[in-house]
Amino acid sequence: MHITSKNKKKSSKNKTRKHKLDKLIPKITKINDYSVLFLPLPNCKIFYASAIIYGGNIIENKNNSGISHLLEHVIMDSWKKCNKKSCFHYWEKYGTYSNAHTGNTEIKFWRQGLSKYANDIMDYIATIVVNPFIYQKSITKEKAAVRNELTTYFNNPVWKLNNFMDKHLYTKDGLIYTNDWPQQIKNLKNIKKNDLIQFAKKYFHQDRILFVVAGDYNKIQITNILKRKLKKKQNIRCISFNPSCYTLQKKVLFVKHKDAKNTKIRIYFPSITKTFNKDSHYYPFISQLIGSSGNGILFDELRTKLNLVYGAKCNLLNNSCGHFFFITISTLDKNVLKVLFKFFEIIEKYKKNTISDKKLSHFKNRYLFNNFNVKWNSSGIASFFEDTIFYQLRKSDKNILSYNQILKKIKHLSKDKIRNLIRSIFNTEQCMVGYIGKKKVNFTIKDF
Ligand SMILES: [Zn+2]
């Protein structure tokens, strides 16, 4: 292809931009005591703004469990400019895209759209979070939406296992009821407008929020909007961002489901080590090595070699409670016992022995392959940094690495280090095994 001088210039400019982003370690800016993460992306056509708030299920109790989720729905419509209608209608003509989610230790709101709407998007995100205008009409509407959402979860009986395991896994009331849909549906009826207003007032303030701004925007204008919207507040009480959430008990739990066609197994490895500690950059790699679907160690041993399962996956959850690895396996009822014994045998094997050179090379290449696909657009760069920074908001010595530094760490990861990581992560003394199916098997805490 013939390259014109104009194209050449553009591609070298893109290269410099990419080069700079690879090395970026962003810092927090304070605006009226609120934390803001500015991620400038010259020439980016899409603007992205989000707010992450420390809260979610963890700050609830049995009788208001689900209030964060309802508030999350209602707040999306709490911008006065939407003029008492759904904000969906207000934003329709702008072609923007938005969503929110409630997690165990956070609530997050975000909106993205064309750069020319950056100021409106920023105004919206800042206002709904710190100064929401809650309408009774939207509460009634969103209660119905949440009820519909929660009842769909009943279709998959695995919720019973999740709920039962939560009751044993967590120490905090709010987390204990995270997956208790019947309790949350019951609570919905009793949550009043004033409860939502007071809840937002109590928890949505500068100590607990991180705003993220990404794209090609006018920083002075965005800063001015934030200065106007984010008013200083007095007497904010500092809360701990590293609560102890887990009972760390060794247990085996069974949930009977008489119509089940097979058995679903979950194995939890919670940890109270700080969420972004010195080893945490390796955790996604370890999670892939153990249980990426299709080629992880578990899949290789349990399915390819032994034909015992259909799938075996390892997931990693990072939040304010610490990091949490969990395994999900589906198997035929007749294989449950065999799979459980085999699983712990595999884990013990890789605690004692290092993985082969072939496996090491395979998983490093896979990791690099997946990570070279990171897209440096506004939402891509935001998702690369926002959680890492949010969960360390209070830490003075934050552990934040650039994209290049992470890749370098993985390239130099040794087989011994991997074995040591497996030893520390998969601590069977704090491990909880749960399964849902037709039949209970003879497997107890003495067996792992
Ligand atoms: Zn929802």
Residues whose N, C-alpha, C, O or C-beta is under 5 A from the ligand:
A	BS01	ZN	E149
